[in-house]
Amino acid sequence: YGAYKDARHAELSEQGFTNDAELESRSKEAGREGLIDAVSNLTGITVDHYAEIGLLGFVLLTDAVGGVEVCLNEPVNEPLSGADFDAGRQTLGGSDALSFVRQRHGLPRGDLDRIVRQQAFMASLVNQVLSSGTLTNPGKLSALADAVMRSVIIDEGWDVMGFATQLQNLAGGNVTFTTIPVTSIDGVGDYGESVVTVDLNQVHTFFEDALGNNEPEEPSSDEDTSGEATGEATDNADVMVHVLNASGEAGLAGGVAGHLEGLGYTIEEIGNA
């Protein structure tokens, strides 16, 4: 997003555009188009609709509904994000909500667990809107509408009622969150930045399986189909695995964890010993 947005801004500036509002609008649109293309290329599927909420949106929407309830298994005090919370259920106001969804340091899977935080928060936010009388309270509804107008972007082909239906599914637990396979959560980019690395073929296979495009092969006529199994299938999902890298070589923990996850194990933690 940022690369496409900045490139478009520089291009328009060279063409003589001086209107700051128009420059920002066109640059953001280029960023969105670049992001959609990147996600489509990564996943191998078409992106039908686009919704965007900035970090300011977390503050505005949270305050508009009077706070959002979250639940932490452990207390946290992480200065970089400002996250400083007790364990257990608690209702967060706007600024605390922003710290909650921004935290990545101190979480077992870094960026991946930050995404889980954001998903859980959004589900709780939508549930708060639908179940707390927000939609029947003129004051709250006005504040919510203002927050949405200021911070939520949806594409032109996605009608508001359709978007609302998707949010209701989110609040009702009818949406399943999952994580694409990754090869490392502690990779390093070209400029020394922390990055999550993936294998494109693994990701495409993941989505093909999720969409049911990979049908199991029919047994050939010369295979024994009498039902005598050579061994019992093992359900590894209940096995919690902690993968800790003590080698000093970056990326090994993520690679091993990705392999184990592919075998059905539940990865509880990835990090360095």
C-alpha positions in Angstrom: 0.0 0.0 0.0 2.6 2.5 1.1 4.9 1.8 -1.9 2.1 2.3 -4.5 0.7 5.3 -2.7 4.1 7.1 -2.5 4.9 6.3 -6.1 1.6 7.7 -7.3 2.1 10.8 -5.2 5.5 11.4 -6.7 4.2 10.8 -10.2 1.3 13.2 -9.8 3.6 15.9 -8.3 5.9 15.6 -11.3 2.9 16.1 -13.5 2.2 19.4 -11.8 -0.7 18.5 -9.4 -0.6 20.9 -6.5 -4.0 20.3 -4.9 -3.1 18.5 -1.6 -6.6 16.9 -1.2 -6.6 15.6 -4.8 -3.0 14.3 -4.4 -3.9 12.5 -1.2 -7.1 11.0 -2.6 -5.5 9.7 -5.9 -2.4 8.4 -4.0 -4.6 6.5 -1.6 -6.6 4.9 -4.4 -3.3 3.8 -6.0 -2.3 2.3 -2.7 -5.5 0.4 -2.4 -5.3 -1.0 -6.0 -1.7 -2.1 -5.3 -2.7 -3.8 -2.1 -5.6 -5.6 -3.7 -3.3 -6.8 -6.6 -0.7 -8.0 -4.1 -3.2 -10.0 -2.1 -4.7 -11.5 -5.2 -1.3 -12.5 -6.5 -0.3 -14.0 -3.2 -3.5 -16.0 -2.6 -4.3 -16.9 -6.2 -7.9 -15.8 -5.8 -9.9 -12.7 -6.9 -10.6 -10.1 -4.3 -14.4 -9.3 -4.6 -14.7 -6.4 -2.1 -12.5 -4.1 -0.1 -13.0 -2.6 3.3 -10.5 -0.4 5.1 -10.3 0.9 8.6 -7.3 3.0 9.8 -5.9 3.0 13.3 -7.8 6.2 14.1 -10.9 4.2 13.3 -10.3 1.9 16.2 -10.3 4.9 18.5 -13.4 6.6 17.0 -15.5 3.5 16.7 -14.6 2.3 20.2 -15.5 5.6 21.8 -18.7 5.8 19.8 -20.1 2.6 21.3 -18.9 3.4 24.8 -15.9 1.0 24.9 -15.3 -2.6 23.8 -14.8 -5.7 26.0 -11.7 -7.8 25.6 -10.3 -10.7 27.6 -6.6 -11.4 28.2 -5.2 -14.7 29.6 -2.2 -12.9 31.0 -1.4 -9.3 32.1 0.6 -7.3 29.6 2.9 -4.3 29.9 4.5 -3.4 26.5 5.8 0.1 26.3 6.3 0.3 22.5 2.6 0.0 21.8 1.5 1.4 25.2 -0.4 -1.8 26.0 -0.6 -2.0 29.8 -3.5 -4.3 30.9 -4.5 -6.7 33.6 -5.4 -10.2 32.9 -9.1 -11.1 32.5 -12.2 -9.3 31.1 -12.1 -5.5 30.8 -13.7 -2.8 28.7 -11.2 -0.6 26.7 -11.8 3.0 25.7 -10.5 4.4 22.4 -6.8 5.1 23.2 -6.4 1.8 25.1 -8.1 0.0 22.2 -5.5 1.4 19.9 -2.7 0.1 22.1 -4.4 -3.3 22.3 -4.6 -3.8 18.5 -1.1 -2.3 17.8 0.9 -4.6 20.1 3.2 -7.1 18.4 6.2 -7.3 20.7 5.8 -9.7 23.6 3.3 -11.9 21.7 4.5 -15.5 20.9 3.9 -15.1 17.1 4.5 -11.4 16.7 2.6 -10.0 13.8 0.4 -13.1 13.4 -0.8 -12.8 17.0 -1.4 -9.0 16.5 -3.7 -10.0 13.6 -5.5 -12.4 16.0 -5.9 -9.5 18.5 -7.4 -7.3 15.8 -9.8 -10.0 14.6 -11.0 -10.6 18.2 -11.4 -6.9 18.8 -13.4 -6.3 15.6 -15.7 -9.2 16.5 -16.3 -7.8 20.0 -16.8 -4.3 18.6 -19.5 -5.4 16.1 -21.1 -7.5 18.9 -21.2 -4.4 21.1 -22.9 -2.4 18.3 -25.5 -5.0 17.7 -26.3 -6.0 21.3 -26.0 -3.0 23.5 -28.8 -0.8 22.1 -26.5 1.3 20.1 -28.7 1.2 17.0 -31.7 2.4 19.0 -29.9 5.1 20.9 -30.0 8.3 18.8 -26.9 9.8 20.5 -24.8 6.7 20.1 -26.0 6.0 16.6 -25.1 9.6 15.5 -21.6 9.2 17.0 -21.2 5.8 15.4 -22.3 7.1 12.0 -19.8 10.0 12.3 -17.0 7.5 13.2 -17.8 5.3 10.3 -17.9 8.2 7.8 -14.5 9.4 9.1 -12.7 6.1 9.3 -14.3 3.2 7.3 -13.8 2.8 3.5 -15.8 0.2 1.4 -15.6 -0.2 -2.3 -18.4 1.3 -4.5 -19.7 -2.1 -5.6 -20.3 -3.2 -2.0 -23.6 -1.9 -0.8 -23.9 -0.8 2.9 -26.5 -3.4 3.7 -24.4 -6.2 2.3 -21.5 -4.9 4.4 -23.7 -4.8 7.5 -24.7 -8.4 6.9 -21.1 -9.5 6.8 -20.5 -7.7 10.1 -23.5 -9.5 11.7 -21.9 -12.8 10.6 -18.7 -11.7 12.3 -20.5 -10.9 15.5 -22.5 -14.1 15.4 -19.4 -16.3 15.2 -20.2 -17.3 11.6 -16.8 -16.2 10.3 -13.8 -18.5 10.7 -10.4 -16.9 11.0 -7.3 -18.8 9.9 -3.7 -18.1 9.1 -1.9 -18.8 5.8 1.2 -21.0 6.1 4.4 -19.0 6.8 8.0 -20.0 6.5 9.3 -17.6 9.1 7.9 -14.9 11.5 11.3 -13.4 12.2 12.6 -12.8 8.6 14.5 -9.7 7.7 13.6 -7.5 4.7 15.9 -5.6 2.2 16.2 -2.7 4.6 16.6 -4.6 7.8 12.9 -4.5 8.6 11.1 -7.4 10.4 9.0 -9.4 7.9 6.9 -12.5 7.8 8.0 -14.8 4.9 5.9 -17.2 2.9 6.2 -19.7 0.2 3.9 -18.8 -2.7 3.1 -22.4 -3.7 2.2 -23.3 -0.2 -0.1 -20.3 0.1 -1.8 -21.1 -3.3 -2.3 -24.7 -2.2 -3.7 -23.5 1.1 -6.4 -21.5 -0.6 -7.2 -24.2 -3.1 -7.8 -26.6 -0.3 -9.9 -24.0 1.6 -12.1 -23.4 -1.5 -12.4 -27.1 -2.2 -10.5 -26.9 -5.5 -8.2 -29.8 -4.6 -10.4 -32.9 -4.8 -9.0 -36.2 -3.5 -7.7 -38.5 -6.1 -9.9 -41.5 -6.9 -8.1 -44.8 -6.2 -6.9 -46.6 -9.3 -8.3 -50.0 -10.2 -5.1 -51.8 -9.1 -5.2 -50.4 -5.6 -6.4 -52.4 -2.7 -9.7 -50.7 -1.7 -10.9 -53.5 0.6 -10.8 -51.1 3.5 -7.9 -52.7 5.3 -5.9 -49.7 6.6 -2.1 -49.9 7.1 -2.5 -47.6 10.1 -4.9 -45.4 12.0 -5.1 -41.7 11.1 -3.9 -39.5 13.8 -5.6 -36.3 14.9 -2.8 -33.9 15.8 -4.9 -30.8 16.4 -5.1 -31.4 20.2 -1.3 -31.5 20.4 0.1 -28.1 21.4 3.6 -27.5 20.1 6.1 -24.8 21.3 8.9 -24.3 18.7 11.9 -22.5 20.0 15.0 -21.7 17.9 18.3 -22.1 19.8 20.6 -22.3 16.8 21.1 -18.6 16.2 20.1 -19.0 12.5 17.1 -16.8 11.8 13.9 -18.4 10.4 14.4 -22.0 11.5 11.6 -21.9 14.1 9.1 -20.5 11.6 10.0 -23.1 9.0 9.7 -26.0 11.5 6.4 -24.6 12.8 5.0 -24.3 9.3 5.9 -27.9 8.6 4.3 -29.1 11.9 1.2 -27.0 11.2 0.9 -28.7 7.8 0.8 -32.0 9.7 -2.1 -30.8 11.7 -0.4 -29.8 15.0 -1.5 -26.7 16.8 1.4 -24.2 17.2 1.2 -22.6 20.6 4.4 -20.6 20.4 7.2 -19.7 18.0 10.3 -17.9 19.1 13.9 -18.0 20.1 15.2 -20.1 23.0 
